[in-house]
Amino acid sequence: MKTYIKVVNALNKVFENLVVAVLTLLALVVFLQIVTRSLHISVAFLEEAARYTMIYLCFLGAAVCCRRGSLIKVDVVHDLLPPKAARALEEAVNLVSAVFLCFALYSCCKYLPLGFNSDASSMKGIKMFWFYLSMPLGLGMMLLNLVANTYERWKGEEKE
């Protein structure tokens, strides 16, 4: 399992670098869009490129945040419960999250091949597959991170 954790951490480093690159690309695309619009020049692919980079940013960023425990959560009930009950609630939430991620990952992988049949509307020659790929990448990494976080939490409890 130590190897699994090392692989997941290495993948997270790659994802963190991808998030930085995609965020930089998004800023550049939006800047170019502002400049071209202020010059009354219509560049259709810039709007679409901004949309797709934002989608990639959301899925890749969510995967990185999952590993860090930085995803948004409502923990009012968790904080009111005694430690053992809070732990049970946390495990139940992790189980439901894992089931959801598996279902979502299966669903988007089922439709992923459809992206080979169509081009992006204003970016001819670029298959929609590359934009659809953001979903299984992000969801799959979130699932790997959820398993890694759960294992580390269990391992930490054994030491106590």
C-alpha positions, 0 to 999 in steps of 0.5 A: 500500500506504500507504493500505492500512496507514492504513486498517488502522490506522484500523480497529484504532483502531475495534476498540480502542475497541470492545474497551474498550466491550465489556469495560466492558459485560461488567463491567457485565453480570457486576456486575448478574448478581452483584447480582441473584443475591445478591437471589435474583432470576433475570434470564435474559438477563444470563447470555446477555448475558455469554456473548455479550459475552465472545465479542465480546471474544475475537474483537475482542481477538484482531484487535487483538492480531494487529496488535500481535504480542501473540498467544500463540506458541511461539517456542522453535524460532524462537529456536534457528534461524539468522536466515534459517531463522527468517525462513522459518519465520515466513513459513510460519507466516504463510502457514498462518495466512492459509489458516486465517483464509480458511477460517474466514472463509469457513465462518462467512460461509456460516452467518452468514445462518442467524442471521436465522432465530432469536432469542437464547433469552432476548433476544427480538427480537435476532437471533442474526445480531448475535452470529454477526457477531463471528466474521467481524469478528474473523477478517477483521480478523485477516487484514487485520492479518496482511497489514499486518504481513507487508508492514511486515516485508518493507518493513523488510527492504528498508531494511536 
